[in-house]
Amino acid sequence: MKVCLVGPEIEENLGLRYLHSSLCKAGHHPGIIPFEWSRMIPLVTDQILEVAPDLVGLSMVFTGRAREFVALAESLRNAGYRGHITAGGHFASFHAGSLLRDVPAIDSVVHGEGEETLVDLVENLHDPGSVRGVSFRPRTGSVMTTVPRPNPDDLDSRPWPTRPDRFPEYLGQPIANILSSRGCHANCHFCSINAWYRQNPGRRFRQRCVETVAAEMAWLYHRRGVRIFNFHDDNFLLPGAADSLQRIRALRDCL
């Protein structure tokens, strides 16, 4: 199946790039289309129509950009796109009901970490009700949400994110984003990260093995010339200083 993943790409968007690599591993044909500003809606619409994908995935993470993504979905429909449009990310997940009620252009919302769910959805577009972890609008018109998909414990089984042809630079040095964990061990009531991971069963905070993190960093360093690593973990440090030092020293030793 052909898939267009749409979202901000001023720097590497690891969310989209993990989705991209998972779709590739499953044998599909995804592409990433950057969408930085509302003025890009006509351009992005044309790019998607040229690809003619079976599914368009919108990265609706931030409240401040929600209306832009809605406008893009409506632009696609007005231009004649009849494929499936799904949305994911924090904003879409928290507001799935209202999005699907108020925006007919959007067909479904993916909840939580989307790698496995999106692959499942792409392969079951004829029956989204069979996919765990989505909200959708059936023919009856009312919004339905399927059984939640648990947060996976084994982060190392996922393929590494797809990387760009050219990395951005900071002070003349190539820089790459990287994740060594997902979620957060804290329980702050004001935080969207905590609330987002609570939507699905399973542990909210999970870590990759330091050996796997080091292997990815070494590959980026030796094969792709990366010299700066920007960790995008929700919380890189652990609750205890001793545990944090142990993990950082273990990563150092692996490197």
Stockholm file with secondary structure:
# STOCKHOLM 1.0

chainA/1-255         MKVCLVGPEIEENLGLRYLHSSLCKAGHHPGIIPFEWSRMIPLVTDQILEVAPDLVGLSMVFTGRAREFVALAESLRNAGYRGHITAGGHFASFHAGSLLRDVPAIDSVVHGEGEETLVDLVENLHDPGSVRGVSFRPRTGSVMTTVPRPNPDDLDSRPWPTRPDRFPEYLGQPIANILSSRGCHANCHFCSINAWYRQNPGRRFRQRCVETVAAEMAWLYHRRGVRIFNFHDDNFLLPGAADSLQRIRALRDCL
#=GR chainA/1-255 SS CEEEEEECCSSCCHHHHHHHHHHHHTTCEEEEEECCSGGGHHHHHHHHHHHCCSEEEEECCCGGGHHHHHHHHHHHHHTTCCSEEEEESHHHHHTHHHHHHHCTTCCEEECSSCHHHHHHHHTTTTCGGGSTTEEECCTTSSCEECCCCCCCSCGGGSCCCCCCSSCCEETTEEEEEECSEESCSCCCTTCHHHHHHHTSSSCSCEECCHHHHHHHHHHHHHHHCCCEEEECCSCCSCSSHHHHHHHHHHHHHHC
#=GC SS_cons         CEEEEEECCSSCCHHHHHHHHHHHHTTCEEEEEECCSGGGHHHHHHHHHHHCCSEEEEECCCGGGHHHHHHHHHHHHHTTCCSEEEEESHHHHHTHHHHHHHCTTCCEEECSSCHHHHHHHHTTTTCGGGSTTEEECCTTSSCEECCCCCCCSCGGGSCCCCCCSSCCEETTEEEEEECSEESCSCCCTTCHHHHHHHTSSSCSCEECCHHHHHHHHHHHHHHHCCCEEEECCSCCSCSSHHHHHHHHHHHHHHC
//
